[in-house]
Each structure stands twice: as structure tokens, then as C-alpha cells.
Amino acid sequence: MRELKFRVWSVKNNCFVTNGCSMSVLLSLEYEGAINSKDIYQQYTGLADKNKKEIYEGDILDFTARYKQTGPVEVIYYGASFGCVVTDDGGLEEFWALNHIVQQHYPEIIGNIFEHSELLKTI
């Protein structure tokens, strides 16, 4: 069973206010008013990139796959699993499960959607 961990992006402060905390810590931070419902909660996927860095939803990954997009892709939660939308040479989009990407293509985290959103615009 994987550990449920979260990080929280503060909309007000424009930064991460937590990184890798448990649900009980999140609840106490909400109770104390340190985070609120307008902040953005992102869950740990249970997987790590090629540098052993924990992958969270909203991270931007870079990896190379034959006949598929090699540019940056965002980690999303879709259809009951974490993954990324990749594009083939013909422009067709396809959802790939994150565990497949980690096991076969050795991705690297190069940023996240809040601090490095411009990376996704290079596609």
C-alpha cells in the first residue's frame, strides 16, 4: 500500500506551503488556517523519477519514447490512475499510465505547472 502524501500550492502566496505531508497534517493546517479551500492540493503518485525524486500530480516530466512526444508532459490523474498525455508523430494523443512511463522511459522531473508552466507551451 502506498503512502498518501500531499503538497499544497498557496494561491495567495504563490508558492508551495507544504511538501509531502500526510492527511492528518493537512487537516491540522486547515484547522489552523494555514491553508484553505482555494489552495491547490496535489497528491504523491507513489513513484519516483530517474533521480529518485518523488513525482506529484502537476509535475512536468521529460522523457524520450520512440514515435511519441519527447517534450515536457504534465502528470495528471485520469481514469483512476496517474499518467501523462503523449502525442505520436501523427499528432494523435494518448494517455499513458505513469507506472509504464517510469518503468520503461526513465522520466525526469523538470518542473511543475505552477512555477514552470512555460515548459508545457514549448510543445
N, C-alpha and C positions, 0 to 999 in steps of 0.2 A: 504494500500500500504506500503510495507516495504521500509525502508531507504536503499539506495545504499551506502555502505561504503566499503572501501578497506584497505588492508595493503600491503606494498611493501617490498620484500626481496631484499636487495642490493647484487648483485653478487660480486661486487668489494670489499665491506666492510664486507661481510659475516655476515650480521645482518639485522634486520628489521629497516628500516629508517622511516616508518610511521606505524601507527596502528589505524585503524578506522577513516580514513579521507574521506571526500566527494570527488566527482569527480572534483569539482571546485578547491579544494586544490591540488589534484593530478596534474591537468593541470598547476597550477601555479608553483608547484615544478618541473615539467618537463621543463617549460619555464625557470626557474632559473638554471636548470642543476643539481639539487639535486638528481634527479632520471632520468634514461634513458631507452631506449627500451630493453636493455639487462637485466634489473631488472625484477623480477617476481612479477606480480600483482595477489593478491588473494582477492576474493570477500567475504563479510559477507553474511552468509546464511539466516539471519533473525531469527535464532533460537539460543537458549542458552542450555548449558549442565545443569546437575543437580545442579551445584553450581552457576548457573546464569551467567556463563562466556560465552561471545559471541563466536559462532562457525564460523570459516572461512574455506574456502576450503584449504586443506593441513594440517588441524589439524588432530591429531591422537586421536581417541576415544577408550575408553574401556567400554564395557557393556556386560551383560550376557543375552543370549536368549536361550531358550530351543531348543536343537537339532541344534544349529547354533554355529559358531565360537564365542568364548568368548574372544579371544585375541584382540590385538590392530588392528584397521582398519583405513584407511585414508579416509577423506572426499573428495569426488570428484564431479565434475559436469559432468553429463552424461544424455543424452536423455532429455534435457530441465529441469532437476531438480538436486538438490544436494542429495547425498546419499553415501552409502558405499557398497563395495562388501563383502558379508559374505559367509562363507563356511559351508555346513552342515556336519554332521558326516560321510557321504559317500564321501566327497571331492568335491561335486558339488558347484559351485559358483553361486551366485545370487545377483542382485542389489537390495538393499533396500532403499527406499526413506528416507531422513533424518528426515522428519517430523514424519514418522512412528517410527523411532528409538527413537526420543526424547519423543514422547507421550507414547510409550509402554515399553521402556527398560532403560530409565534414564541414558544416557551415561555421561561419564566424560572425559574431555579433559586431556590427559596425556602428550601431547607434540605436535610438528609439524614436518613436513617432513624435514625441514632444520636443526633444532637443535637436533632432536631426531630420526633420521631415523633408528637407530639401533632397535628401538622398533618394527618396522614392520618386521624385519628379524627374530623375535622370533616365527613367525607363522609356 
